[in-house]
Amino acid sequence: MSKISDDVQEFLTPIVNGCGCEIVEVEFAKKYNGDNLTIFIDKKGGVTLEDCERVHNAVDAPLDELNPTQDKPYTLNVSSPGIDRPIISDKDYSRNIGEVLEIKLFKAVNKKKVYVGTLLEFSETEVKIKVTDSDSETILERNLISKATKYIDF
């Protein structure tokens, strides 16, 4: 994360929490239309367009006061992280306890490289899931996980 992203996240967290959401990530990046400050928010049950609007309106004036870009113009975006956002941090795992995840591994564990199951618990080094197709519990080392996302059932 950049210093701008860190400063904005720290400054806006209480405001966004007051809107019933949490900040998942703040990204400050140059896009085709110039500098963009994007605040990714989430909440239990998912984010609606109204949530994004409410947060955008709540943070607009305080961001002007913070002036994170030292008067350099930028576009402010507030967005959902998306259903297919990778689960990486402890905060991500904590938010997804009880959710069904798809976990892809760098190398096979018990002859499988892809697991689908309900996240039961996690630690710094491991993730414990209840595997959907066998109803068994499996512990996977986090350093073997190449990608973990919410499972999308078509």
NORMO-V282583 format. One record per residue. N is the residue number from 0. RES is the residue in one small letter. SS is DSSP state (helix for helix, strand for strand, loop for the rest). Layout:
# NORMO-V282583
n,res,ss
N,RES,SS
N,RES,SS
This chain:
# NORMO-V282583
n,res,ss
0,m,loop
1,s,loop
2,k,helix
3,i,helix
4,s,helix
5,d,helix
6,d,helix
7,v,helix
8,q,helix
9,e,helix
10,f,helix
11,l,helix
12,t,helix
13,p,helix
14,i,helix
15,v,helix
16,n,helix
17,g,helix
18,c,loop
19,g,loop
20,c,loop
21,e,strand
22,i,strand
23,v,strand
24,e,strand
25,v,strand
26,e,strand
27,f,strand
28,a,strand
29,k,strand
30,k,strand
31,y,loop
32,n,loop
33,g,strand
34,d,strand
35,n,strand
36,l,strand
37,t,strand
38,i,strand
39,f,strand
40,i,strand
41,d,strand
42,k,loop
43,k,loop
44,g,loop
45,g,loop
46,v,loop
47,t,loop
48,l,helix
49,e,helix
50,d,helix
51,c,helix
52,e,helix
53,r,helix
54,v,helix
55,h,helix
56,n,helix
57,a,helix
58,v,helix
59,d,helix
60,a,helix
61,p,helix
62,l,helix
63,d,helix
64,e,helix
65,l,helix
66,n,loop
67,p,loop
68,t,loop
69,q,loop
70,d,loop
71,k,loop
72,p,loop
73,y,loop
74,t,strand
75,l,strand
76,n,strand
77,v,strand
78,s,strand
79,s,strand
80,p,loop
81,g,loop
82,i,loop
83,d,loop
84,r,loop
85,p,loop
86,i,loop
87,i,loop
88,s,loop
89,d,helix
90,k,helix
91,d,helix
92,y,helix
93,s,helix
94,r,helix
95,n,loop
96,i,loop
97,g,loop
98,e,loop
99,v,strand
100,l,strand
101,e,strand
102,i,strand
103,k,strand
104,l,strand
105,f,strand
106,k,strand
107,a,strand
108,v,strand
109,n,loop
110,k,loop
111,k,strand
112,k,strand
113,v,strand
114,y,strand
115,v,strand
116,g,strand
117,t,strand
118,l,strand
119,l,strand
120,e,strand
121,f,strand
122,s,loop
123,e,loop
124,t,loop
125,e,strand
126,v,strand
127,k,strand
128,i,strand
129,k,strand
130,v,strand
131,t,loop
132,d,loop
133,s,loop
134,d,loop
135,s,loop
136,e,strand
137,t,strand
138,i,strand
139,l,strand
140,e,strand
141,r,helix
142,n,helix
143,l,helix
144,i,strand
145,s,strand
146,k,strand
147,a,strand
148,t,strand
149,k,strand
150,y,loop
151,i,loop
152,d,loop
153,f,loop
